[in-house]
Amino acid sequence: MIRLKWVPLPVVQKALIEKKHREISLFIYLKMTSSGYVKLDRKKRNEIRNNFSISNSTLFRYLNTLKSWNWIGIEAPKKIYLRSFKYILEIEKFQSKTAVKFTPRDLFNFQSFSFSVQVAYLLRSQNRKERRGAEQITWCSKQSPACVFKPVALRAMNKVIGLSKDTLIVLKKRSIENEYLSRKHDYKILYHVSSHSKQIYKAYPELHGLLRRVGAYIGIQRPDLFSDSHLFRRKTWS
């Protein structure tokens, strides 16, 4: 039973920024596989544990976190009900009405999925700023994937997401492997390679770690260029 095809963007962002991708992916799974009420009997618990490869105690820890957010309620010892996304947007004071397309495979790659969605947000923000010439970067909803490669620096990701550089590098790699993002390297060409190439490296000590051999040239490595595969839309939640 698959009932869910779109998820609010702020919910995905919360999973990434607060490092709660396991709890939120569980919530979305329950949304996708129920009508809003879940009978948490042994059969259902085993189904969840097997799908998420977690223990019984971990399952209840995730459920307790969702309960503390008031995303779920408990009607009986073995029966829970799920809050609507409309209700969650209200209690979390999320303003955005943007939704991102969601598929079952995203559940089990949820951290890299949420990271790539945030990169897509930055890509479309750049596109909107360029089109409107606005000083302030704002969100632009798109119903098709970004088709143009744009630079997204790690420092920009760190500023928005607040995760460490090492974590961002790992998530970037996973997002590319899972085909959520496409990447191209970008360089500013400086010199043609010659017998004096070692002197070139010594002449730019401030660029240590950024100079790269690019074919027959030496160049400065710039932020990677990204394109994403996500679909977005404006949505009114019920």
Protein Blocks (a to p, Z undefined) as FASTA:
>chain_A
ZZbfbdcfklmmmmmmnopmmmmmmmmmmmmmcghiacdbfklmmmmmmmnopafklmmm
mmmmmmmnopaccfbfkbccdddfklmmmmnopabfcdcdddfklmmmmmmmmmmmmmmm
mmmmmmmmmmnopabdcddddfbdcfbdcdddfklmmmmnopafklmmmmmmmmmmnoma
ccddddddfbdcdfklmmmmmmmmmlgojaccehjaccdddddddddfbdcdddddZZ
